[in-house]
Amino acid sequence: GDRLKMPRTPKTILEMKLVKETKELLAKFLDKFTALDEAKNFRVAVSPDIAPDYLDVIKHPMDLGQVKDKLVEHKYSIAKSFVRE
């Protein structure tokens, strides 16, 4: 339905700018981190063919590709949840 829109106050505009800048910095960091040789095993999801019991051991699987997708799709509300994954 129709939702009332909050007026943009200087505080909310500043917060939006900060969120945008933070996401841009996280995206740059993620790109540089993903490019490292040490990150090659974390770029894509682990295949059950390679590790059949992976999902028995790792309860919340995450790879750098999924992190990038979530960042682009604005699924992280704060940097803390990005760092956790």
C-alpha positions in Angstrom: 0.0 0.0 0.0 0.8 3.6 0.2 3.6 4.4 2.7 4.2 7.8 4.1 7.6 9.1 3.0 9.8 10.6 5.6 11.0 14.1 4.7 14.7 14.1 3.8 16.4 15.9 6.6 20.1 16.8 6.5 20.7 13.8 8.9 19.0 11.3 6.6 20.7 12.7 3.5 24.1 12.5 5.3 23.3 8.9 6.4 22.4 7.9 2.9 25.6 9.4 1.6 27.6 7.6 4.3 25.9 4.3 3.4 26.6 4.8 -0.3 30.3 5.6 0.4 30.7 2.7 2.7 29.2 0.3 0.2 31.6 1.7 -2.5 34.6 1.2 -0.2 33.4 -2.4 0.6 33.0 -3.2 -3.1 36.6 -1.9 -3.8 37.9 -3.9 -0.9 36.0 -7.0 -2.0 37.3 -6.7 -5.6 40.9 -6.4 -4.4 40.5 -9.2 -1.9 38.9 -11.5 -4.5 41.8 -10.9 -6.9 44.4 -12.2 -4.5 45.7 -15.7 -5.2 45.0 -16.6 -1.6 41.3 -16.0 -2.2 40.9 -18.4 -5.2 39.3 -21.1 -3.2 36.7 -18.7 -1.8 35.5 -17.1 -5.1 32.7 -19.6 -5.8 30.6 -21.9 -3.8 32.1 -25.3 -2.8 30.7 -28.0 -5.0 29.2 -31.2 -3.4 31.3 -33.1 -6.0 34.5 -31.8 -4.4 33.3 -31.9 -0.7 30.2 -34.1 -0.3 30.0 -33.5 3.5 30.7 -29.7 3.2 27.1 -28.7 4.2 27.2 -31.1 7.2 30.3 -29.2 8.5 29.6 -25.6 7.3 26.1 -24.6 8.4 26.0 -21.2 6.6 28.1 -21.5 3.5 29.2 -18.2 1.8 31.6 -17.4 -1.0 33.0 -14.2 -2.3 30.7 -14.2 -5.3 27.7 -14.4 -3.1 29.0 -11.6 -0.9 29.5 -9.4 -4.0 26.0 -10.2 -5.2 24.5 -9.3 -1.7 26.5 -6.1 -1.6 25.3 -5.1 -5.1 21.7 -6.0 -4.3 21.9 -3.9 -1.1 21.3 -6.9 1.1 23.7 -5.7 3.8 22.2 -3.1 6.0 25.4 -2.3 7.8 29.1 -3.0 7.3 29.1 -5.3 10.3 27.0 -8.0 8.5 29.3 -7.7 5.5 32.3 -8.3 7.6 30.7 -11.3 9.4 30.3 -13.1 6.1 
